[in-house]
Amino acid sequence: MPLSEIHTSGDVPGFKNKLERGMMDFFRRIQPNRPVLRNNYFIQVDDKLAWSDSIGPEDEDGIGWNTADKNKAIENHWFRSERQSLRRLPRSGGVVFTIRTYFHPITEISLQSYVPGRLASAIRSWGDDVARYKGRDKYQDILLEYLDARHQEQLDAGLDLSKEDDIRAYPY
């Protein structure tokens, strides 16, 4: 499957009109001695690593994070992040794409200092197209209420927001 088809079949927001040409140019410029790393994240409402059953059958058309079950209990909310690497092979010139998935319950990562506030802020900052693509309306009521409460608990316990940048680390 060509690179552009992967992104258009998955309805990546703005791919055709904003991202495709730049991404194709980017792929052409990848050099064997300079691998590229990137990270992304999603909220998932089940604990299935390989395929999220909550969005529907894998082979069904029109499915995505926006077709997930709505307002499931917080125990069903998972933070899914992918570390993606791209490497051009020196002999063939082909590009190898690898993914390392990090998958943790929201109830677990929200115990980390600053994470509930940062994650809630990030989710609220998505534009309409990204929010639709990531299925925000399916989990925002439960998730944002939970994250806001955990953030407030951290503030009440003395969390110093002025020190946040000093301890910030991936993937949260």
Stockholm file with secondary structure:
# STOCKHOLM 1.0

chainA/1-172         MPLSEIHTSGDVPGFKNKLERGMMDFFRRIQPNRPVLRNNYFIQVDDKLAWSDSIGPEDEDGIGWNTADKNKAIENHWFRSERQSLRRLPRSGGVVFTIRTYFHPITEISLQSYVPGRLASAIRSWGDDVARYKGRDKYQDILLEYLDARHQEQLDAGLDLSKEDDIRAYPY
#=GR chainA/1-172 SS CCHHHHHHHTTCTTIIIIIHHHHHHHHHHCCTTCCEEEEEEEEESSCCSSSCGGGCCTTCTTCSGGGSCSSCCGGGCEEEEEEEEEEECTTTCCEEEEEEEEEEEHHHHTTSTTHHHHHHHHHHHCCHHHHHHTTHHHHHHHHHHHHHHHHHHHHHTTCCGGGHHHHCCTTC
#=GC SS_cons         CCHHHHHHHTTCTTIIIIIHHHHHHHHHHCCTTCCEEEEEEEEESSCCSSSCGGGCCTTCTTCSGGGSCSSCCGGGCEEEEEEEEEEECTTTCCEEEEEEEEEEEHHHHTTSTTHHHHHHHHHHHCCHHHHHHTTHHHHHHHHHHHHHHHHHHHHHTTCCGGGHHHHCCTTC
//
